[in-house]
Each structure stands twice: as C-alpha cells, then as structure tokens.
Amino acid sequence: MAHVPTTSQPWPQEHGLPGYDPTLAGLFVAQTTLLAALGVVLLWHRRREHDATPLFGLGALVVAATGISMAVAYSAELVGRVADFLDRDVPTAEGIAAGPPRAYTWAIYGFFRAVLITAIIAGLVILISRRGRRRAAAGIVARDFPNPPAEAGPRLRQVRDAIARARFTEKLVPLAVLYGCLAGLGTATTTIGLLGQVPSDVIERNIGLPADVITFAIAFAGWVVAAIILGLIIGGIFAYRTEPYRRHVGVLWDLGTFWPRAAHPFAPPCYSERAVPELARRITYLVERGDAVLLTGHSHGSVLLAATVLQLPPQVGDRVALLTHGSPLRRLYARLFPAYVDDAALHEIGRRVGWRWVNLWRDTDPIGGWIFSPRPAPAPATTGDPAAAVDRRQRDPCDVVTPAGDSVAPPIHGHWPGESDKSFTEAVQELVQRLGGRAGPSGTPM
C-alpha cells in the first residue's frame, strides 16, 4: 500500500505485488524460528529435570504452534477464497498454481497435513488403547459394584464405557504435542514457496503421488478452513441465543484468558490478574475480622483457588481450608505447564492451608482427577505424609440399580459439580470441624 501511491513507475505486469512473496515468506520464517527456539528451550529445560515425564512442559509450544497454524490457515484461506472469487473462471489447479503467493498454498497444505495425520494417529490410538482402557474400567466397576443383580448389566456397561472414555484424556497430551509439532513443520514448509514450487509438483516429483490428488487435497482443505470459520460464526450466534451453549463457550473463554498477557499479548485482558488479588483481599478481610474461610472450587475454579492460596499472607492460611472437586491441577496443568504447577507448588498450597485440603475426584471425570495419590481411599493419618490424605475418590454413579419408587438409575455425573453428593457434604463438615467449627457463613464457592 505504501509502494503503490509513492512510486512513479508503471504498474508491473508480472505475477504478484512487488516484494510480496519474499515478505510473506520472511514472516513465516521468523515465526518458525521462534517456534523452534521455544521448543529447544523447553526441551533443554526438561532434560535438566531428571525426573521429568516425557512430553510434559510442552504446553506453551503446543498453544503457540496451534495458534500460528490457525492464523496462517485463516489468512491463506481468506486470500485464496477472494482470489478464487475474482478469477472464478480459472480451473482449480491453475488457480492454485498461479493465484495467491505460493507460501499460502503451502500453508493450506501444511494445515491439512497436520490435521489429517493427527486424526489418523488419534483413531489408531483409540483403537489400540480401547481394550486396555476397557479392561481397567471393568476392574474399577467390579470393585465398586460387587455382586450386582442381573438386570444391572446394561447400566454396568454404560459405567464401564464412561470410565474408559474418561481415561482417554491421558492420551490427549501426546496427541496435542504431535499436532503442535506438525503445525510448526507446516509453517516451516511455507518457505518452499520462495523457490516458486507448489506442493503438487514437489510431491509428484519426489514421492510419485499424482499431482491431481494433492490439488484436490489443497482445495478440500481450503473448504475445511472455510467451514471452521463459518462454524465459529454460527457458534457465536448460538452462544448469544442459547444459555447452555454459552456456558461451554464461557469455559473456553475462561481457559483462554486465564494466563497473564505476557503469554498472549494480543488476547483479551487476563481476568485472573484481577480476580485472584480481589479474592485474596476478601479472604484476608474475613480472617482478620475473626472468621474462618472454607474455599470450594470446581474444575477451573480449583486452579483459581490454588493461585489465590499462594497469594495469601502466611498468617491468613491458618484460618483457611480448601475443598476442590473435578480439579485439573494434576491431570492437565501439571502436565502441560509444570513451570507453574508442579509437586513443589502443590505441596506449598497444602502447607499454606495447614493441609486442611480435600480433593474429590471420580473415575468417570475426563477432566478432573487426583492431585497427590490415585488410591481409592485416603491414606491413614499414621503414614506421616499429609498429602496422601488429600484425595478422596467418589464412586460414580452411587448405584447401578434403579431405586424403589424411581424409574431411572442414578446418573453418571462425570465432570459435573457434586455439591449435593453425600461425600461433598461430609468433606465440608470435616473441614469445618478442622477449622474450629466457625466457618459456616464464610464459605466462598468458585
């Protein structure tokens, strides 16, 4: 835009805008270099941690690579779709080869390749791990519901399948890392466009796959990206008009705006930078006026409470207890972001509240889980490790037999909150007693 009004030279009759292809490829090279540098730093830091679990700590790389991949794919689809509309009489293969900058064509191909390979690997992982997950789930069901009546067979299978599906969450971390790596590789291959090559010619020459197949894949990938954009627009309309759908969108929004802006400077303002200090001040005020405070947090609320407890003054923690349920602290955050949530941080949270902490979890929950111990029952107090008594497993559902006077069996709660469950009430009463029995009106739910 600066070149057109300032130059006195006639408009060039060659393909493309002056310097557009090198500028675009340079942008993609810079993004790929930053991704590679981030990956090297994360892997180098992980190697220094001798007890680090493989693939842990790569959450930042996955988020960055996925974000860049989607942004590049959206931009490429926008430019390609406009070019296709303005030159709609040109055949598809010719339009891809002579249309927008070739870096955009490689970007669409890289996006399609990353999605396709990840989907294929995910399908294989589902099939290969299904037997093991069902076997483990069957063992849990047999332990929870021994000697069930014959009519409970269908319900038992439903519970087994729910547990098996929930255990697939452990497979999502490596799949997310795989997609992030493939997305970064797709961004890197866009630089091949500087050589004037298109994916169909390169792949046919080196692999032997017909160029028409690759051309069809690129065109199909473009429509997939367009469908995703259309789906986002429709999703925004549904979120505006439908409360249940808006709740799910709100969950994703909370997750996306939880981290400080230093992690994503162009995102909306980080609400945790405001919510955590305000909650810490409120808790401090209640304790200083003589109250005790019982904090309860479900799902992402437990993460907010963990950050809040770490911000409390030391003297305040003596009058605070913590009850979490459906918490992803260990299952997701500690795996993807161990620099912020690790064993040291979790034990520090326990120490801050004097180990007045109970975490409720279910085997049917695909998001939340145990924090310190996967044992079904808490360890006895004689073990000497207060962290071993934090986790309390909830049997879900409470029974597989339809109660008398009812027409359906007790529901499978999964990740839904369980404030009305007996185990939740018992945990509240226990923590209130450990606080001295004066926490009634000051419980703060999250």
Stockholm file with secondary structure:
# STOCKHOLM 1.0

chainA/1-446         MAHVPTTSQPWPQEHGLPGYDPTLAGLFVAQTTLLAALGVVLLWHRRREHDATPLFGLGALVVAATGISMAVAYSAELVGRVADFLDRDVPTAEGIAAGPPRAYTWAIYGFFRAVLITAIIAGLVILISRRGRRRAAAGIVARDFPNPPAEAGPRLRQVRDAIARARFTEKLVPLAVLYGCLAGLGTATTTIGLLGQVPSDVIERNIGLPADVITFAIAFAGWVVAAIILGLIIGGIFAYRTEPYRRHVGVLWDLGTFWPRAAHPFAPPCYSERAVPELARRITYLVERGDAVLLTGHSHGSVLLAATVLQLPPQVGDRVALLTHGSPLRRLYARLFPAYVDDAALHEIGRRVGWRWVNLWRDTDPIGGWIFSPRPAPAPATTGDPAAAVDRRQRDPCDVVTPAGDSVAPPIHGHWPGESDKSFTEAVQELVQRLGGRAGPSGTPM
#=GR chainA/1-446 SS CCHHHHCCSCCCCSSSSTTHHHHHHHHHHHHHHHHHHHHHHHHHHHHHSTTCCTTTTCHHHHHHHHHHHHHHHHHHHHHHHHHHHHTTTSCHHHHHHHSSCHHHHHHHHHHHHHHHHHHHHHHHHHHHHHHHHHHHHHHHHHHHSCSCCGGGHHHHHHHHHHHHHHTTHHHHHHHHHHHHHHHHHHHHHGGGGGGTCCHHHHHHHHTCCCHHHHHHHHHHHHHHHHHHHHHHHHHHHHHHHCHHHHHHHHHHHHHHTSSCTTTCTTSSCCSHHHHHHHHHHHHHHHHHTTCCEEEEEETHHHHHHHHHHHHSCTTTGGGEEEEEESCCIIIIIHHHCTTTSSHHHHHHHHHHTTTCEEEEEETTCSSCCCSSCCCSSCCCGGGSCGGGGSEEEECSSSCSSCCTTCSSCCCCCTTSCCTTSHHHHHHHHHHHHHTTSCCGGGCEEC
#=GC SS_cons         CCHHHHCCSCCCCSSSSTTHHHHHHHHHHHHHHHHHHHHHHHHHHHHHSTTCCTTTTCHHHHHHHHHHHHHHHHHHHHHHHHHHHHTTTSCHHHHHHHSSCHHHHHHHHHHHHHHHHHHHHHHHHHHHHHHHHHHHHHHHHHHHSCSCCGGGHHHHHHHHHHHHHHTTHHHHHHHHHHHHHHHHHHHHHGGGGGGTCCHHHHHHHHTCCCHHHHHHHHHHHHHHHHHHHHHHHHHHHHHHHCHHHHHHHHHHHHHHTSSCTTTCTTSSCCSHHHHHHHHHHHHHHHHHTTCCEEEEEETHHHHHHHHHHHHSCTTTGGGEEEEEESCCIIIIIHHHCTTTSSHHHHHHHHHHTTTCEEEEEETTCSSCCCSSCCCSSCCCGGGSCGGGGSEEEECSSSCSSCCTTCSSCCCCCTTSCCTTSHHHHHHHHHHHHHTTSCCGGGCEEC
//
